[in-house]
């Protein structure tokens, strides 16, 4: 019953068949369930970045989800959440490794003004039927967002777009330190080249240590909570 009318009466009023109504309802329910599952996977993967799809599957089962491991693997691959083992940092670029990992310089910096240390991070925002991704660049001294970008795709292009906005707004002098995690978006050739072109020093967090980028993590938490 919907406000005193049956489904049959509502369909007759709208001049649609009940079969069409139920097909549409099933598609909508499937979409909502898929978004809820992706939200659960994102939450578990972000909590422990070293979780593989098998461990994520066991954690989901504890929460009551009944889902095939192949589906978990597919969703994690689409959202770029698969755990990737990286080699330890070396001073020179390893030709066998697609990206260079930079040392953590931010933890030794005592900022005394703007445009001395920027931190960046990426998070996801859940909407009713999909996810969007948010890339943010924060000035540590002023705690002001100097660059940001949103996208439906978790790739390096929207991270570069946030960087371009920050460079346009602040026009920093050479020597600024840009700190981020070791994600593919920040280690990509396009992103690194844009930083180096502007004389920006690159810094990255140690593996599996969210405290190295606490400024950005704190901002993301506040943004979502408030």
C-alpha positions in Angstrom: 0.0 0.0 0.0 1.3 3.4 -1.0 -0.8 6.2 0.7 -3.9 4.1 0.4 -3.4 3.0 -3.2 -2.1 -0.4 -4.3 0.8 -0.9 -6.7 -1.7 -2.0 -9.3 -3.7 1.3 -8.9 -0.6 3.4 -9.0 0.7 1.8 -12.2 -2.7 2.2 -13.8 -2.7 5.9 -12.9 0.8 6.4 -14.3 -0.1 4.2 -17.4 2.9 1.9 -16.8 2.9 -1.9 -16.5 3.6 -3.5 -13.1 6.4 -5.5 -14.8 8.2 -2.3 -15.8 7.7 -0.9 -12.3 9.3 -4.0 -10.6 12.2 -4.1 -13.1 13.0 -0.5 -12.3 12.7 -1.1 -8.6 15.1 -4.1 -8.8 17.6 -2.1 -10.7 17.5 0.7 -8.2 17.8 -1.7 -5.3 20.8 -3.3 -7.0 22.5 0.1 -7.4 22.0 1.1 -3.8 23.3 -2.3 -2.6 26.4 -2.0 -4.8 27.1 1.5 -3.5 26.7 0.4 0.1 29.1 -2.5 -0.5 31.7 -0.2 -2.1 31.4 2.1 0.9 32.1 -0.8 3.2 35.1 -1.9 1.1 36.5 1.7 1.0 36.1 2.1 4.8 38.0 -1.2 5.5 40.7 -0.5 2.9 41.4 3.0 4.0 41.6 1.8 7.6 44.3 -0.6 6.8 46.0 0.2 3.4 47.8 -3.2 3.4 44.6 -5.2 3.3 44.2 -7.5 0.3 40.9 -8.6 -1.2 40.8 -11.9 0.7 41.2 -10.2 4.1 38.6 -7.6 3.1 36.3 -10.4 2.2 36.7 -12.0 5.7 36.0 -8.6 7.4 32.9 -8.1 5.3 31.5 -11.5 6.3 32.0 -10.5 9.9 29.8 -7.5 9.2 27.1 -9.7 7.7 27.8 -9.2 4.0 27.4 -12.2 1.7 29.6 -11.4 -1.3 31.9 -13.4 -3.7 35.6 -12.8 -3.5 35.7 -12.2 -7.3 33.3 -9.3 -6.9 35.4 -7.8 -4.1 38.5 -8.1 -6.2 36.8 -6.4 -9.2 35.5 -3.5 -7.0 38.9 -3.0 -5.3 40.6 -3.0 -8.7 38.1 -0.4 -10.1 38.6 1.9 -7.1 42.4 1.4 -7.1 42.4 -0.1 -3.6 44.5 -3.2 -4.2 47.5 -3.4 -1.9 50.7 -2.9 -3.8 54.1 -4.0 -2.3 56.8 -1.3 -3.0 60.5 -1.6 -2.7 62.3 0.3 0.0 63.4 3.9 -0.7 66.7 4.4 -2.6 68.3 7.7 -3.4 68.5 7.1 -7.1 65.6 6.1 -9.3 65.2 2.4 -9.7 64.7 1.7 -13.4 62.9 -1.5 -12.6 60.3 0.4 -10.6 57.7 2.6 -12.4 57.7 5.4 -9.8 60.3 6.9 -7.5 59.5 7.1 -3.8 60.8 10.2 -2.0 61.9 10.6 1.6 59.8 12.2 4.3 61.0 15.8 4.7 57.9 17.3 6.3 58.5 15.9 9.8 61.7 18.0 10.1 60.1 21.3 9.0 59.0 24.0 11.5 56.8 26.3 9.4 56.8 30.0 10.2 54.8 31.3 7.2 52.6 30.4 4.3 53.9 28.5 1.2 56.6 26.7 3.1 54.8 23.3 3.4 51.8 22.0 1.5 50.2 18.7 2.2 47.9 16.8 -0.1 45.5 13.9 0.2 42.6 12.1 -1.6 39.4 10.9 -0.1 36.1 9.5 -1.4 32.6 11.0 -0.9 29.6 8.7 -1.0 26.6 9.9 -2.8 23.3 8.1 -3.1 24.1 6.1 -6.3 27.8 6.6 -6.8 31.1 7.8 -5.4 33.1 10.9 -6.2 36.8 11.5 -5.3 38.2 14.7 -3.8 41.8 15.8 -4.0 42.9 18.5 -1.6 46.1 20.6 -1.1 46.4 22.3 2.3 48.8 25.0 3.4 50.0 23.8 6.8 50.8 27.2 8.3 47.4 28.8 7.5 45.4 25.5 7.3 43.8 26.9 4.2 42.8 24.8 1.2 44.8 26.2 -1.6 43.8 23.7 -4.3 41.1 21.1 -4.8 39.5 19.0 -7.5 36.7 16.4 -7.7 36.3 13.5 -10.1 34.5 10.3 -10.8 37.8 8.6 -11.7 40.6 7.9 -9.3 43.5 8.8 -11.5 46.4 11.3 -11.6 44.6 13.9 -13.8 42.3 15.2 -11.1 45.2 15.3 -8.6 47.2 17.4 -11.1 44.1 19.7 -11.5 44.2 20.4 -7.7 47.9 21.2 -8.0 47.3 23.5 -10.9 44.7 25.5 -8.9 47.1 25.8 -5.9 49.9 27.0 -8.1 47.6 29.6 -9.8 46.3 30.9 -6.5 49.5 31.0 -4.5 52.4 31.2 -7.0 54.9 29.9 -4.5 58.6 30.6 -4.6 61.0 27.7 -5.3 61.8 25.7 -2.2 58.3 24.9 -1.1 57.9 21.4 0.3 55.0 19.3 -1.1 54.1 16.4 1.1 51.8 13.5 0.2 51.4 9.7 0.7 53.0 7.2 -1.7 49.9 6.9 -3.9 50.1 6.4 -7.6 48.5 9.8 -8.2 51.3 11.7 -6.5 54.1 9.5 -7.7 53.0 9.7 -11.4 55.3 11.3 -13.9 52.9 14.1 -14.7 52.5 15.1 -11.1 56.2 14.9 -10.2 57.2 16.8 -13.4 54.8 19.7 -12.5 56.3 19.9 -9.0 59.8 19.9 -10.3 59.1 22.5 -13.0 58.1 24.9 -10.2 61.0 24.2 -8.0 58.9 22.4 -5.4 60.7 19.9 -3.1 58.9 16.5 -3.0 58.2 14.7 0.3 56.3 11.5 0.9 55.1 9.6 4.0 56.6 6.5 5.3 54.7 3.3 4.3 51.7 2.5 6.4 52.1 5.6 8.6 49.1 8.0 8.5 50.7 10.2 11.2 53.2 11.5 8.6 50.3 13.3 6.9 48.3 14.1 10.0 47.4 17.6 8.8 45.6 16.4 5.7 44.0 13.4 7.5 42.6 15.7 10.2 41.2 18.1 7.6 39.5 15.2 5.7 38.0 14.0 8.9 36.6 17.4 9.8 35.3 17.9 6.3 33.3 14.7 6.4 32.1 15.0 10.0 30.9 18.6 9.7 
